[in-house]
């Protein structure tokens, strides 16, 4: 299934557009509130000054001043309210909005003026049908003078700003798009120029360092695997060619009639041994390939490692007798849940090496049992031993410590590699202790089930 891929260029531009949109909306809202509060403050100052002026005039000339105001059309609405809340005067004329006779005792600004000397309020007027700002002052005769004027609401203020903000938003979006494209190209350019073959040599953003380190590690792992495969292929070719050359040579001599009848059994035996060696090598290569690919299809079962080791020692008895090597088994029955065939090959290869690389009349001691860390199989011999510098490499494919005598001792060079891969398959650990001339001890420690 194909995954949807989003361009990093589009992601950056989209992020910038979202940020710009949020910024514009917030700026629009904040500016509307600021402008509304500023207009309201100016209106408050204007009406407060006007109310004080009218109060002074009324206190001097009485209500005659209000009657004179009827002759002059003004935007400000002036109302005189009695102590009981009845309207004594309203500057709204019959030809305009009808004046109200509704009792005003419950109006906030009126109540505050009667109690504190002054009061104010902003609300929607039922008479005018608009938001109004009201300011009231207490007169000397105990009545209340109230002045009011239409006040722009927050919504109307925002709507008044909309054309300006809309034009500004369009210009800013266009500018941001151009800036986003330029900035995105500038940011992506170093990434597109990355040298993935030498990732740590790039001078780029610090945030990319973990990625570059991971790529470098992956490159090294790929190179190591590639080199290992090349080496393995070369070794396989060499190991296969050697017995095939021998078989071909012996067969050719026999074909040409250059072998005496008495020597025929000897040549036949040599061909047989080389063929068996070739078969064993191919089998080991197949085993390793399956272990590498984790394609072992056998199911796990509870295996008695002690009984399995006893069977292996019995199979190795003829080989041990030829070298006069004594094999001893001790320990106790212990069960481990694993693949029996792989466990057999692991223990067999370690025991076979203990016999193969032992001295005439040597000894191989095998212990199988349970420990605090789990089941363990320990194989010790008093053979030729392994030098310290070779101990870490003996599990490599086709690696031989003594190449000059490897053919004499036989083997494919893959036995311990099978042990290593079998241990990985079972989550086991393999420890090696050895000293040249004194022998070798190999322990296979299996995790608790």
C-alpha beads as a LAMMPS data file, in Angstrom:
LAMMPS data file: protein, C-alpha beads

449 atoms
448 bonds

1 atom types
1 bond types

-500.0 500.0 xlo xhi
-500.0 500.0 ylo yhi
-500.0 500.0 zlo zhi

Masses

1 110.0

Atoms # bond

1 1 1 0.000 0.000 0.000
2 1 1 1.432 3.366 -1.040
3 1 1 1.860 5.848 1.779
4 1 1 0.816 9.473 1.406
5 1 1 3.866 11.721 1.384
6 1 1 3.727 15.393 2.200
7 1 1 6.386 17.806 0.984
8 1 1 8.384 19.502 3.711
9 1 1 8.177 22.646 1.569
10 1 1 4.372 22.541 1.772
11 1 1 4.489 21.828 5.520
12 1 1 6.664 24.882 6.186
13 1 1 4.509 27.150 4.001
14 1 1 1.338 25.789 5.573
15 1 1 2.721 26.395 9.066
16 1 1 3.667 29.956 8.172
17 1 1 0.190 30.607 6.730
18 1 1 -1.480 29.223 9.854
19 1 1 0.716 31.374 12.083
20 1 1 -0.021 34.425 9.926
21 1 1 -3.779 33.739 9.972
22 1 1 -3.834 33.349 13.761
23 1 1 -1.731 36.502 14.138
24 1 1 -4.052 38.500 11.884
25 1 1 -7.206 37.330 13.682
26 1 1 -5.724 38.087 17.092
27 1 1 -4.454 41.475 15.888
28 1 1 -7.888 42.283 14.433
29 1 1 -9.630 41.355 17.697
30 1 1 -7.142 43.221 19.896
31 1 1 -7.193 46.306 17.671
32 1 1 -11.006 46.314 17.665
33 1 1 -11.102 46.165 21.475
34 1 1 -8.457 48.888 21.800
35 1 1 -10.239 51.157 19.308
36 1 1 -13.611 50.537 20.973
37 1 1 -12.207 51.391 24.416
38 1 1 -10.488 54.490 23.022
39 1 1 -13.708 55.756 21.373
40 1 1 -15.645 55.027 24.543
41 1 1 -13.087 56.929 26.636
42 1 1 -13.326 59.935 24.315
43 1 1 -17.127 59.782 24.460
44 1 1 -17.016 59.554 28.255
45 1 1 -14.753 62.593 28.499
46 1 1 -16.903 64.548 26.054
47 1 1 -20.225 63.803 27.787
48 1 1 -18.778 64.316 31.273
49 1 1 -17.603 67.798 30.276
50 1 1 -20.920 68.564 28.554
51 1 1 -22.950 67.348 31.539
52 1 1 -20.991 69.509 33.928
53 1 1 -21.497 72.520 31.658
54 1 1 -25.278 71.967 31.459
55 1 1 -25.494 71.391 35.246
56 1 1 -23.733 74.703 35.880
57 1 1 -26.095 76.492 33.493
58 1 1 -29.173 74.934 35.127
59 1 1 -27.959 75.767 38.617
60 1 1 -27.555 79.394 37.512
61 1 1 -30.608 79.947 35.285
62 1 1 -32.840 77.088 36.272
63 1 1 -34.888 75.009 33.837
64 1 1 -35.105 77.968 31.440
65 1 1 -31.799 76.773 29.996
66 1 1 -33.368 73.447 29.080
67 1 1 -36.246 75.228 27.347
68 1 1 -33.686 77.173 25.317
69 1 1 -32.044 73.892 24.280
70 1 1 -35.317 72.848 22.634
71 1 1 -34.673 75.523 20.054
72 1 1 -31.263 74.103 19.159
73 1 1 -30.866 70.639 17.624
74 1 1 -28.015 68.769 19.274
75 1 1 -26.768 65.177 18.981
76 1 1 -26.587 64.734 22.709
77 1 1 -29.798 63.630 24.384
78 1 1 -30.507 65.520 27.617
79 1 1 -32.929 64.211 30.228
80 1 1 -33.967 65.578 33.640
81 1 1 -35.245 62.948 36.039
82 1 1 -37.019 63.555 39.335
83 1 1 -36.129 61.818 42.593
84 1 1 -39.010 59.393 42.129
85 1 1 -37.723 58.437 38.645
86 1 1 -40.280 60.352 36.591
87 1 1 -38.984 62.194 33.513
88 1 1 -39.197 65.984 33.932
89 1 1 -37.537 66.809 30.607
90 1 1 -36.370 64.936 27.510
91 1 1 -34.672 66.690 24.601
92 1 1 -36.072 64.184 22.086
93 1 1 -38.712 66.010 19.994
94 1 1 -41.971 64.582 18.683
95 1 1 -40.653 64.999 15.137
96 1 1 -37.736 62.788 15.988
97 1 1 -37.686 59.810 18.294
98 1 1 -40.545 59.973 20.731
99 1 1 -39.615 60.996 24.228
100 1 1 -40.375 58.442 26.910
101 1 1 -42.429 58.818 30.046
102 1 1 -41.163 55.513 31.414
103 1 1 -39.989 55.706 35.010
104 1 1 -36.188 55.885 35.206
105 1 1 -35.706 55.153 38.901
106 1 1 -34.296 51.704 38.127
107 1 1 -31.664 52.872 35.632
108 1 1 -28.167 52.249 36.863
109 1 1 -26.758 55.681 36.108
110 1 1 -29.758 57.354 37.828
111 1 1 -29.430 55.250 40.974
112 1 1 -25.668 55.926 41.153
113 1 1 -26.199 59.676 40.671
114 1 1 -28.792 59.808 43.475
115 1 1 -26.504 57.802 45.760
116 1 1 -23.023 59.066 44.813
117 1 1 -23.597 62.300 42.889
118 1 1 -22.741 60.794 39.484
119 1 1 -23.227 57.606 37.508
120 1 1 -22.689 56.064 34.092
121 1 1 -23.755 53.069 32.020
122 1 1 -23.521 51.634 28.505
123 1 1 -26.539 49.715 27.187
124 1 1 -28.854 49.366 24.248
125 1 1 -31.622 51.966 24.317
126 1 1 -35.142 50.680 23.734
127 1 1 -36.119 54.175 22.620
128 1 1 -33.321 54.805 20.127
129 1 1 -32.594 51.178 19.272
130 1 1 -28.822 51.705 19.509
131 1 1 -26.035 51.258 22.040
132 1 1 -25.934 54.399 24.198
133 1 1 -23.542 55.840 26.729
134 1 1 -25.328 57.463 29.671
135 1 1 -23.830 59.906 32.170
136 1 1 -25.847 61.340 35.076
137 1 1 -25.177 64.144 37.617
138 1 1 -27.127 65.202 40.704
139 1 1 -28.545 68.769 40.493
140 1 1 -28.918 71.180 43.436
141 1 1 -32.701 70.717 43.509
142 1 1 -32.255 66.955 44.065
143 1 1 -33.217 65.939 40.514
144 1 1 -30.849 64.166 38.136
145 1 1 -29.428 65.503 34.905
146 1 1 -28.601 62.771 32.402
147 1 1 -26.867 63.164 29.077
148 1 1 -26.473 60.343 26.534
149 1 1 -25.071 59.752 23.111
150 1 1 -24.919 56.916 20.635
151 1 1 -21.817 54.779 21.314
152 1 1 -20.279 52.530 18.701
153 1 1 -20.552 48.877 19.801
154 1 1 -17.600 46.494 19.691
155 1 1 -19.163 44.795 16.658
156 1 1 -19.651 48.045 14.774
157 1 1 -16.109 49.097 15.654
158 1 1 -14.809 45.767 14.318
159 1 1 -16.898 46.145 11.147
160 1 1 -15.535 49.630 10.640
161 1 1 -12.011 48.215 10.823
162 1 1 -12.779 45.296 8.514
163 1 1 -12.014 46.986 5.153
164 1 1 -8.641 48.198 6.426
165 1 1 -7.766 44.892 8.082
166 1 1 -9.011 42.918 5.053
167 1 1 -6.792 44.870 2.688
168 1 1 -3.870 44.559 5.082
169 1 1 -4.498 40.804 5.429
170 1 1 -4.435 40.259 1.657
171 1 1 -1.182 42.195 1.337
172 1 1 0.383 40.316 4.256
173 1 1 -0.691 36.920 2.876
174 1 1 0.864 37.695 -0.499
175 1 1 4.029 38.920 1.167
176 1 1 4.098 35.896 3.487
177 1 1 3.716 33.507 0.546
178 1 1 6.692 35.052 -1.204
179 1 1 8.678 35.072 2.029
180 1 1 7.689 31.470 2.800
181 1 1 8.831 30.270 -0.619
182 1 1 12.125 32.078 -0.331
183 1 1 12.718 30.925 3.240
184 1 1 11.692 27.337 2.467
185 1 1 14.050 27.150 -0.500
186 1 1 16.807 28.571 1.681
187 1 1 16.140 26.038 4.473
188 1 1 15.842 23.010 2.195
189 1 1 18.858 23.751 0.014
190 1 1 21.448 22.390 2.534
191 1 1 19.306 19.271 3.071
192 1 1 19.106 18.559 -0.675
193 1 1 22.872 18.989 -0.882
194 1 1 23.588 16.386 1.841
195 1 1 26.324 13.878 1.030
196 1 1 24.761 10.653 2.338
197 1 1 27.915 8.677 1.581
198 1 1 29.832 10.809 4.095
199 1 1 27.012 12.102 6.344
200 1 1 29.232 13.336 9.184
201 1 1 31.187 15.565 6.794
202 1 1 28.150 17.765 6.120
203 1 1 27.884 21.184 7.732
204 1 1 24.164 21.512 8.307
205 1 1 21.606 22.153 11.041
206 1 1 22.387 20.815 14.500
207 1 1 18.931 19.190 14.677
208 1 1 19.940 16.845 11.821
209 1 1 22.964 15.441 13.682
210 1 1 21.110 12.412 15.157
211 1 1 19.814 11.527 11.678
212 1 1 23.259 11.894 10.105
213 1 1 24.835 9.774 12.850
214 1 1 22.191 7.087 12.252
215 1 1 22.836 7.189 8.484
216 1 1 26.594 6.925 9.063
217 1 1 26.066 3.926 11.346
218 1 1 23.787 2.306 8.785
219 1 1 26.341 2.928 6.020
220 1 1 29.065 1.258 8.073
221 1 1 26.810 -1.692 8.852
222 1 1 25.935 -2.092 5.165
223 1 1 29.613 -1.901 4.237
224 1 1 30.495 -4.488 6.881
225 1 1 27.739 -6.820 5.665
226 1 1 28.833 -6.313 2.062
227 1 1 32.460 -7.082 2.914
228 1 1 31.387 -10.118 4.925
229 1 1 29.339 -11.418 2.005
230 1 1 32.211 -10.889 -0.415
231 1 1 34.592 -12.663 1.939
232 1 1 32.067 -15.451 2.494
233 1 1 31.551 -15.879 -1.260
234 1 1 35.291 -16.016 -1.835
235 1 1 35.757 -18.536 0.966
236 1 1 32.875 -20.690 -0.243
237 1 1 34.300 -20.694 -3.764
238 1 1 37.711 -21.702 -2.434
239 1 1 36.365 -24.364 -0.077
240 1 1 34.156 -25.875 -2.782
241 1 1 36.884 -25.773 -5.400
242 1 1 39.422 -27.698 -3.300
243 1 1 37.509 -31.007 -2.924
244 1 1 36.117 -30.738 -6.452
245 1 1 39.648 -30.358 -7.827
246 1 1 40.797 -33.413 -5.897
247 1 1 37.812 -35.480 -7.052
248 1 1 38.301 -34.356 -10.631
249 1 1 42.041 -35.122 -10.504
250 1 1 41.645 -38.603 -9.074
251 1 1 38.807 -39.410 -11.470
252 1 1 40.850 -38.232 -14.467
253 1 1 43.808 -40.411 -13.491
254 1 1 41.535 -43.403 -13.085
255 1 1 39.813 -42.640 -16.419
256 1 1 43.118 -42.541 -18.271
257 1 1 44.077 -45.934 -16.864
258 1 1 47.067 -44.542 -15.014
259 1 1 46.164 -46.266 -11.737
260 1 1 47.244 -49.800 -10.940
261 1 1 44.452 -52.180 -9.943
262 1 1 45.995 -52.487 -6.487
263 1 1 45.758 -48.699 -5.982
264 1 1 42.142 -48.410 -7.104
265 1 1 40.699 -48.885 -3.578
266 1 1 43.014 -46.100 -2.288
267 1 1 41.958 -43.669 -5.025
268 1 1 38.306 -44.584 -4.538
269 1 1 38.623 -43.913 -0.818
270 1 1 40.163 -40.505 -1.483
271 1 1 37.376 -39.612 -3.891
272 1 1 34.807 -40.784 -1.322
273 1 1 36.377 -38.690 1.474
274 1 1 36.523 -35.570 -0.679
275 1 1 32.926 -36.115 -1.782
276 1 1 31.826 -36.535 1.854
277 1 1 33.722 -33.389 2.758
278 1 1 31.992 -31.557 -0.098
279 1 1 28.564 -32.787 1.029
280 1 1 29.263 -31.731 4.630
281 1 1 30.387 -28.298 3.462
282 1 1 27.241 -27.773 1.382
283 1 1 25.067 -28.926 4.286
284 1 1 26.788 -26.487 6.654
285 1 1 26.374 -23.622 4.180
286 1 1 22.645 -24.405 3.862
287 1 1 22.315 -24.503 7.654
288 1 1 24.014 -21.122 7.995
289 1 1 21.861 -19.597 5.254
290 1 1 18.703 -20.719 7.036
291 1 1 19.973 -19.384 10.361
292 1 1 20.935 -16.067 8.732
293 1 1 17.508 -15.686 7.174
294 1 1 15.783 -17.000 10.314
295 1 1 13.894 -19.391 8.039
296 1 1 14.196 -22.383 10.365
297 1 1 10.706 -23.856 10.274
298 1 1 11.130 -26.397 13.082
299 1 1 8.964 -25.910 16.132
300 1 1 10.386 -25.517 19.614
301 1 1 9.990 -28.300 22.131
302 1 1 11.218 -29.218 25.601
303 1 1 14.626 -30.851 25.057
304 1 1 16.531 -32.773 27.730
305 1 1 20.005 -31.339 27.156
306 1 1 21.659 -34.069 29.226
307 1 1 20.162 -36.924 27.166
308 1 1 20.872 -35.033 23.932
309 1 1 24.541 -34.555 24.898
310 1 1 24.861 -38.240 25.816
311 1 1 23.603 -39.178 22.324
312 1 1 26.093 -36.782 20.716
313 1 1 29.000 -38.232 22.714
314 1 1 27.927 -41.697 21.597
315 1 1 27.992 -40.568 17.939
316 1 1 31.460 -39.067 18.414
317 1 1 32.872 -42.179 20.116
318 1 1 34.376 -43.694 16.914
319 1 1 36.080 -40.385 16.077
320 1 1 37.378 -40.059 19.647
321 1 1 38.641 -43.657 19.670
322 1 1 40.715 -43.041 16.554
323 1 1 42.633 -40.318 18.441
324 1 1 42.541 -42.187 21.745
325 1 1 40.578 -39.268 23.307
326 1 1 38.496 -40.097 26.372
327 1 1 35.105 -38.390 26.644
328 1 1 33.322 -37.991 29.987
329 1 1 29.812 -36.706 30.702
330 1 1 28.582 -35.463 34.070
331 1 1 25.789 -33.304 35.446
332 1 1 22.042 -33.730 35.673
333 1 1 18.976 -33.811 33.410
334 1 1 17.846 -30.296 32.484
335 1 1 15.123 -29.263 30.045
336 1 1 15.214 -26.318 27.664
337 1 1 12.505 -25.186 25.233
338 1 1 14.257 -24.924 21.873
339 1 1 14.693 -26.389 18.394
340 1 1 16.132 -29.865 18.952
341 1 1 17.979 -30.104 15.625
342 1 1 19.747 -26.735 16.128
343 1 1 20.638 -27.545 19.754
344 1 1 22.033 -30.891 18.543
345 1 1 24.224 -29.163 15.948
346 1 1 25.461 -26.601 18.487
347 1 1 26.536 -29.172 21.087
348 1 1 27.835 -31.585 18.418
349 1 1 30.105 -28.969 16.798
350 1 1 31.600 -27.857 20.133
351 1 1 32.217 -31.481 21.237
352 1 1 33.596 -32.447 17.820
353 1 1 36.079 -29.552 17.929
354 1 1 37.147 -30.658 21.418
355 1 1 38.012 -34.068 19.941
356 1 1 39.395 -32.804 16.643
357 1 1 41.787 -30.255 18.158
358 1 1 42.888 -32.487 21.034
359 1 1 46.123 -34.397 21.472
360 1 1 46.563 -38.169 21.228
361 1 1 45.401 -39.650 24.518
362 1 1 43.625 -36.414 25.467
363 1 1 40.460 -35.908 27.481
364 1 1 37.128 -34.153 26.856
365 1 1 34.921 -33.366 29.838
366 1 1 31.312 -32.360 29.296
367 1 1 29.026 -31.020 32.044
368 1 1 25.306 -30.422 31.589
369 1 1 23.059 -29.022 34.279
370 1 1 21.056 -26.160 35.704
371 1 1 22.526 -22.972 37.192
372 1 1 21.115 -19.841 38.815
373 1 1 21.250 -18.158 35.388
374 1 1 19.667 -21.078 33.519
375 1 1 20.665 -24.347 31.772
376 1 1 24.335 -24.684 30.824
377 1 1 26.438 -26.999 28.664
378 1 1 30.179 -26.834 29.371
379 1 1 32.757 -28.612 27.163
380 1 1 36.400 -28.719 28.334
381 1 1 39.437 -30.352 26.731
382 1 1 43.192 -30.491 27.350
383 1 1 44.064 -30.065 23.685
384 1 1 46.126 -27.562 21.709
385 1 1 44.228 -24.480 22.944
386 1 1 43.500 -21.199 21.174
387 1 1 45.774 -18.123 21.313
388 1 1 44.198 -15.040 22.915
389 1 1 44.300 -12.974 19.709
390 1 1 42.246 -15.600 17.842
391 1 1 39.544 -16.257 20.435
392 1 1 37.260 -13.430 19.276
393 1 1 37.396 -14.598 15.649
394 1 1 36.880 -18.356 15.933
395 1 1 33.117 -17.902 15.367
396 1 1 33.703 -16.260 11.975
397 1 1 32.922 -18.313 8.908
398 1 1 35.866 -20.304 7.504
399 1 1 38.190 -18.812 10.106
400 1 1 40.919 -21.239 11.152
401 1 1 43.521 -20.626 13.836
402 1 1 46.099 -22.958 12.280
403 1 1 45.566 -22.860 8.540
404 1 1 48.575 -25.100 7.821
405 1 1 47.058 -28.084 9.649
406 1 1 43.370 -27.366 8.994
407 1 1 43.078 -29.837 6.133
408 1 1 44.734 -32.590 8.221
409 1 1 42.176 -32.169 11.015
410 1 1 39.248 -31.915 8.581
411 1 1 36.143 -29.807 9.053
412 1 1 34.548 -27.073 6.982
413 1 1 35.415 -24.059 9.120
414 1 1 31.710 -23.385 9.645
415 1 1 31.059 -25.382 12.817
416 1 1 31.476 -22.585 15.356
417 1 1 29.609 -20.165 13.076
418 1 1 26.636 -22.525 13.301
419 1 1 27.075 -22.532 17.100
420 1 1 27.068 -18.724 17.173
421 1 1 23.955 -18.368 14.985
422 1 1 22.164 -21.139 16.862
423 1 1 22.892 -19.307 20.116
424 1 1 21.492 -16.069 18.662
425 1 1 18.376 -17.938 17.548
426 1 1 17.857 -19.257 21.098
427 1 1 18.966 -16.122 22.951
428 1 1 21.905 -18.019 24.457
429 1 1 25.451 -16.881 25.286
430 1 1 28.692 -18.642 24.331
431 1 1 31.818 -18.073 26.452
432 1 1 35.316 -19.207 25.512
433 1 1 38.267 -19.742 27.863
434 1 1 41.447 -21.106 26.354
435 1 1 45.212 -21.187 26.759
436 1 1 47.620 -22.546 24.135
437 1 1 48.999 -25.945 25.110
438 1 1 46.580 -26.346 28.040
439 1 1 43.191 -26.715 26.407
440 1 1 39.891 -24.963 25.796
441 1 1 36.634 -24.544 27.676
442 1 1 33.479 -23.469 25.833
443 1 1 30.263 -22.809 27.771
444 1 1 26.808 -22.435 26.250
445 1 1 24.520 -20.621 28.686
446 1 1 20.789 -20.729 27.927
447 1 1 18.379 -18.203 29.409
448 1 1 15.767 -19.318 31.904
449 1 1 12.491 -20.373 30.334

Bonds

1 1 1 2
2 1 2 3
3 1 3 4
4 1 4 5
5 1 5 6
6 1 6 7
7 1 7 8
8 1 8 9
9 1 9 10
10 1 10 11
11 1 11 12
12 1 12 13
13 1 13 14
14 1 14 15
15 1 15 16
16 1 16 17
17 1 17 18
18 1 18 19
19 1 19 20
20 1 20 21
21 1 21 22
22 1 22 23
23 1 23 24
24 1 24 25
25 1 25 26
26 1 26 27
27 1 27 28
28 1 28 29
29 1 29 30
30 1 30 31
31 1 31 32
32 1 32 33
33 1 33 34
34 1 34 35
35 1 35 36
36 1 36 37
37 1 37 38
38 1 38 39
39 1 39 40
40 1 40 41
41 1 41 42
42 1 42 43
43 1 43 44
44 1 44 45
45 1 45 46
46 1 46 47
47 1 47 48
48 1 48 49
49 1 49 50
50 1 50 51
51 1 51 52
52 1 52 53
53 1 53 54
54 1 54 55
55 1 55 56
56 1 56 57
57 1 57 58
58 1 58 59
59 1 59 60
60 1 60 61
61 1 61 62
62 1 62 63
63 1 63 64
64 1 64 65
65 1 65 66
66 1 66 67
67 1 67 68
68 1 68 69
69 1 69 70
70 1 70 71
71 1 71 72
72 1 72 73
73 1 73 74
74 1 74 75
75 1 75 76
76 1 76 77
77 1 77 78
78 1 78 79
79 1 79 80
80 1 80 81
81 1 81 82
82 1 82 83
83 1 83 84
84 1 84 85
85 1 85 86
86 1 86 87
87 1 87 88
88 1 88 89
89 1 89 90
90 1 90 91
91 1 91 92
92 1 92 93
93 1 93 94
94 1 94 95
95 1 95 96
96 1 96 97
97 1 97 98
98 1 98 99
99 1 99 100
100 1 100 101
101 1 101 102
102 1 102 103
103 1 103 104
104 1 104 105
105 1 105 106
106 1 106 107
107 1 107 108
108 1 108 109
109 1 109 110
110 1 110 111
111 1 111 112
112 1 112 113
113 1 113 114
114 1 114 115
115 1 115 116
116 1 116 117
117 1 117 118
118 1 118 119
119 1 119 120
120 1 120 121
121 1 121 122
122 1 122 123
123 1 123 124
124 1 124 125
125 1 125 126
126 1 126 127
127 1 127 128
128 1 128 129
129 1 129 130
130 1 130 131
131 1 131 132
132 1 132 133
133 1 133 134
134 1 134 135
135 1 135 136
136 1 136 137
137 1 137 138
138 1 138 139
139 1 139 140
140 1 140 141
141 1 141 142
142 1 142 143
143 1 143 144
144 1 144 145
145 1 145 146
146 1 146 147
147 1 147 148
148 1 148 149
149 1 149 150
150 1 150 151
151 1 151 152
152 1 152 153
153 1 153 154
154 1 154 155
155 1 155 156
156 1 156 157
157 1 157 158
158 1 158 159
159 1 159 160
160 1 160 161
161 1 161 162
162 1 162 163
163 1 163 164
164 1 164 165
165 1 165 166
166 1 166 167
167 1 167 168
168 1 168 169
169 1 169 170
170 1 170 171
171 1 171 172
172 1 172 173
173 1 173 174
174 1 174 175
175 1 175 176
176 1 176 177
177 1 177 178
178 1 178 179
179 1 179 180
180 1 180 181
181 1 181 182
182 1 182 183
183 1 183 184
184 1 184 185
185 1 185 186
186 1 186 187
187 1 187 188
188 1 188 189
189 1 189 190
190 1 190 191
191 1 191 192
192 1 192 193
193 1 193 194
194 1 194 195
195 1 195 196
196 1 196 197
197 1 197 198
198 1 198 199
199 1 199 200
200 1 200 201
201 1 201 202
202 1 202 203
203 1 203 204
204 1 204 205
205 1 205 206
206 1 206 207
207 1 207 208
208 1 208 209
209 1 209 210
210 1 210 211
211 1 211 212
212 1 212 213
213 1 213 214
214 1 214 215
215 1 215 216
216 1 216 217
217 1 217 218
218 1 218 219
219 1 219 220
220 1 220 221
221 1 221 222
222 1 222 223
223 1 223 224
224 1 224 225
225 1 225 226
226 1 226 227
227 1 227 228
228 1 228 229
229 1 229 230
230 1 230 231
231 1 231 232
232 1 232 233
233 1 233 234
234 1 234 235
235 1 235 236
236 1 236 237
237 1 237 238
238 1 238 239
239 1 239 240
240 1 240 241
241 1 241 242
242 1 242 243
243 1 243 244
244 1 244 245
245 1 245 246
246 1 246 247
247 1 247 248
248 1 248 249
249 1 249 250
250 1 250 251
251 1 251 252
252 1 252 253
253 1 253 254
254 1 254 255
255 1 255 256
256 1 256 257
257 1 257 258
258 1 258 259
259 1 259 260
260 1 260 261
261 1 261 262
262 1 262 263
263 1 263 264
264 1 264 265
265 1 265 266
266 1 266 267
267 1 267 268
268 1 268 269
269 1 269 270
270 1 270 271
271 1 271 272
272 1 272 273
273 1 273 274
274 1 274 275
275 1 275 276
276 1 276 277
277 1 277 278
278 1 278 279
279 1 279 280
280 1 280 281
281 1 281 282
282 1 282 283
283 1 283 284
284 1 284 285
285 1 285 286
286 1 286 287
287 1 287 288
288 1 288 289
289 1 289 290
290 1 290 291
291 1 291 292
292 1 292 293
293 1 293 294
294 1 294 295
295 1 295 296
296 1 296 297
297 1 297 298
298 1 298 299
299 1 299 300
300 1 300 301
301 1 301 302
302 1 302 303
303 1 303 304
304 1 304 305
305 1 305 306
306 1 306 307
307 1 307 308
308 1 308 309
309 1 309 310
310 1 310 311
311 1 311 312
312 1 312 313
313 1 313 314
314 1 314 315
315 1 315 316
316 1 316 317
317 1 317 318
318 1 318 319
319 1 319 320
320 1 320 321
321 1 321 322
322 1 322 323
323 1 323 324
324 1 324 325
325 1 325 326
326 1 326 327
327 1 327 328
328 1 328 329
329 1 329 330
330 1 330 331
331 1 331 332
332 1 332 333
333 1 333 334
334 1 334 335
335 1 335 336
336 1 336 337
337 1 337 338
338 1 338 339
339 1 339 340
340 1 340 341
341 1 341 342
342 1 342 343
343 1 343 344
344 1 344 345
345 1 345 346
346 1 346 347
347 1 347 348
348 1 348 349
349 1 349 350
350 1 350 351
351 1 351 352
352 1 352 353
353 1 353 354
354 1 354 355
355 1 355 356
356 1 356 357
357 1 357 358
358 1 358 359
359 1 359 360
360 1 360 361
361 1 361 362
362 1 362 363
363 1 363 364
364 1 364 365
365 1 365 366
366 1 366 367
367 1 367 368
368 1 368 369
369 1 369 370
370 1 370 371
371 1 371 372
372 1 372 373
373 1 373 374
374 1 374 375
375 1 375 376
376 1 376 377
377 1 377 378
378 1 378 379
379 1 379 380
380 1 380 381
381 1 381 382
382 1 382 383
383 1 383 384
384 1 384 385
385 1 385 386
386 1 386 387
387 1 387 388
388 1 388 389
389 1 389 390
390 1 390 391
391 1 391 392
392 1 392 393
393 1 393 394
394 1 394 395
395 1 395 396
396 1 396 397
397 1 397 398
398 1 398 399
399 1 399 400
400 1 400 401
401 1 401 402
402 1 402 403
403 1 403 404
404 1 404 405
405 1 405 406
406 1 406 407
407 1 407 408
408 1 408 409
409 1 409 410
410 1 410 411
411 1 411 412
412 1 412 413
413 1 413 414
414 1 414 415
415 1 415 416
416 1 416 417
417 1 417 418
418 1 418 419
419 1 419 420
420 1 420 421
421 1 421 422
422 1 422 423
423 1 423 424
424 1 424 425
425 1 425 426
426 1 426 427
427 1 427 428
428 1 428 429
429 1 429 430
430 1 430 431
431 1 431 432
432 1 432 433
433 1 433 434
434 1 434 435
435 1 435 436
436 1 436 437
437 1 437 438
438 1 438 439
439 1 439 440
440 1 440 441
441 1 441 442
442 1 442 443
443 1 443 444
444 1 444 445
445 1 445 446
446 1 446 447
447 1 447 448
448 1 448 449
